[in-house]
Amino acid sequence: MANDILMELQTGKIIELMKQGKRIDGRALDEYRKLEIFHNISQNAEGSARVKLGETEVVAGVNSRRRKHQRWSGISAAFKPDL
């Protein structure tokens, strides 16, 4: 029951903001989050990048081939969700 009340309050808030032409985070409906892309951020990977979209950030590194006596690291990534 408490979840139903909370959901109703959130839905009402979202509908009110949409009528004002805004999103829940205050941006306009046609406004994008800031995007930043940084490449070659790691010296230990053949390819690497850090991408930020608003408060969400993803970091990835890639090695494309196996070396003798070395494990292939594949893709490694760290993910920080937008809260």
Backbone hydrogen bonds, N-H to C=O, Kabsch-Sander energy under -0.5 kcal/mol:
donor,donor_aa,acceptor,acceptor_aa,energy
5,I,1,M,-2.0
6,L,2,A,-2.4
7,M,3,N,-2.7
8,E,4,D,-2.3
9,L,5,I,-2.3
10,Q,6,L,-2.6
11,T,7,M,-2.6
12,G,8,E,-2.4
13,K,9,L,-2.2
14,I,10,Q,-2.5
15,I,11,T,-2.6
16,E,12,G,-2.2
17,L,13,K,-2.4
18,M,14,I,-2.4
19,K,15,I,-2.0
20,Q,16,E,-1.1
21,G,18,M,-1.3
22,K,17,L,-2.9
23,R,27,R,-3.0
26,G,23,R,-1.9
29,L,21,G,-1.3
31,E,28,A,-1.7
36,E,52,K,-2.6
38,F,50,R,-2.8
40,N,48,S,-2.6
46,E,62,V,-1.2
47,G,62,V,-1.8
49,A,60,A,-2.4
50,R,38,F,-2.7
51,V,58,V,-2.9
52,K,36,E,-2.9
53,L,56,T,-2.7
54,G,34,K,-2.7
56,T,53,L,-1.9
57,E,80,K,-1.1
58,V,51,V,-2.6
59,V,78,A,-1.7
60,A,49,A,-2.6
61,G,76,S,-1.8
62,V,47,G,-3.3
63,N,74,G,-1.1
67,R,70,Q,-0.6
70,Q,67,R,-2.1
76,S,61,G,-1.8
78,A,59,V,-1.7
80,K,57,E,-1.8
83,L,81,P,-0.8
